[in-house]
Amino acid sequence: MPHSHAVVWMDFREAHVFRFGVEDVQKQRLKARNPYRKVHHKAGAIGGGHAHSDRAFFDETVEALAGVTEWLLVGPGVAKHDFLRHVGGHAQDLKAKLAAVETMDHPTDRELVDQARHFFKAFDKMQPYVPVRAG
C-alpha cells in the first residue's frame, strides 16, 4: 500500500488540499460557502465579536483527507485552529493522523508541496520501524 501524505493550507476563505507520493501530486481547492470575516470586538455587540465557522466547508475538507496516513495542517491565521477543533469533534480518526500544525503565510503551490515533502521526509525518519511479516 503506498504511503499517503497530505498537506492542507487553510485560511477563512479556502483550503488547498495536496495529497502526494514520491512523484505525483493531487490538488483540490475548496471554497468556503460562508467565509467568516475578521471580526473586531466591539463593546456591547451581540455575540462578543466571535465569528462562526463554516461547518460544510470543514466537512468537505475532512472528506478530501479520507484515506491519508499522515497529514500536515498549515495556514496564516486562526481558521486552521477552528478546523482542528472541528476535526477533534467530528473526525477523531483523522485527528490521530495529524503530524503537525504550523503557521505559514501564502506560499505558492510548489513551495507548499516542497516544504511538506521536506517535513515528511524528516518526520518519517523519526517514526519507529515496524517490520513487515511475510504471510
N, C-alpha and C positions, 0 to 999 in steps of 0.2 A: 504494500500500500504506500503510495507516495506521501511524503511529508507535506502537510498543508499549512502554510503560514499565511497570515493576513495582517494588513495594517489598515486602520481606519483613521482618516483625518477628518475632524468634525468641527464645525462651528454652528452657530444658531440658525444658519440658512440651509446648509447642505452637509452631506457626508460623502467622502470619497473612499470607497472600499476597494482595496487591492488585494487579490489573492494571488499568490505566486509560488512557483517552484524554482528550480535551478535556472531554467532558461525562459519560461513562459510567465506572462503576467495577464491577469484578467481584471479589468477595471469596471467598477459600477459607480455611477454618480446618482445619489439620492437627494431629492429636494424636499425640504420641509414644507408641509402644506400650510401650516400656520406659524411661520418663523417668528419667534418672540424677539422683541426688540430689547435693547438695553434699557432697563428701567431704573430711573433715579428715584431714590426715596424722597418723598415729599411729606412733610408733617401733615397729619390729618387725612392723608389719602387712603381710600378704601383699598385693602389688600396689602398695605405696608410696602408697596414698591416691588413685590415679587412677581416675576413673570411665570407663566405656566408653560411646561414643556409640551411638545407635540408628540403625544403617545404613538400615533400612527407612524410618524417619522422614525421614532425609536424602534418600534416593532419591525418596520421594514429593514432597518439596519441590522437588527438581530437576525432576521431571516437571511440576509445577504451573507452572514457569517456561518451559516449552517454547515457543519462538517469540518470546520477548521480544527486543527490540533493545538495551535497556539496563535495568539493574535496580540497586536500592539495597538494601543489607543493614543492618538495624538491630536493636538489642536491648540489654537491660540487662547481660548477663553474658558468659560465655565460650562459650556454645552457638553464637553466630554465628561465632566463630573456628574452632570444631570443624567447623561446616558448611562454612566456606570451605576448610578443608583437604580435606574430602570432595569438594567441587566440583573442587578442583585435581587430585585424583587420579582422578576418575571422570567429569568433565564439563568438559573444557578449553575447549570452545566457549562454554559458559555463563560460565566464569570470565573469558573475554576480554570479555564484555559487561557485567561488573560496573563500575559507575560509582564507587561508594564504599562504605565500611563505617563506620558511625557508632554510637556508644553512645547509646542512647535508653531512657529508663525505660519507663513503661507509659502511652502516650498513648491517647486514645480513637481509634476508627476514623477519625472525621472529622479529628482533629488529625494523625494519621499521613498520611492521603492529602493533606491540605493542605500539610504540610511536604514531602512527596515531590514534589508538583506544583511547589512553590516551588523546590526543589532542581533539578529537571529543567529548569525554565524558564531558570535561570541556566546550568546545565550545557550545554544545547543551544546557547545563545548562544556558548559557548566552543569549540564544535566547528567544524572547517574547513568552509567552504562547498563543496559538491560540486554542480556544475551538472548538471541532468538533460538528457540528449540526446534529441531527438525522432528516432524511428526512421525 
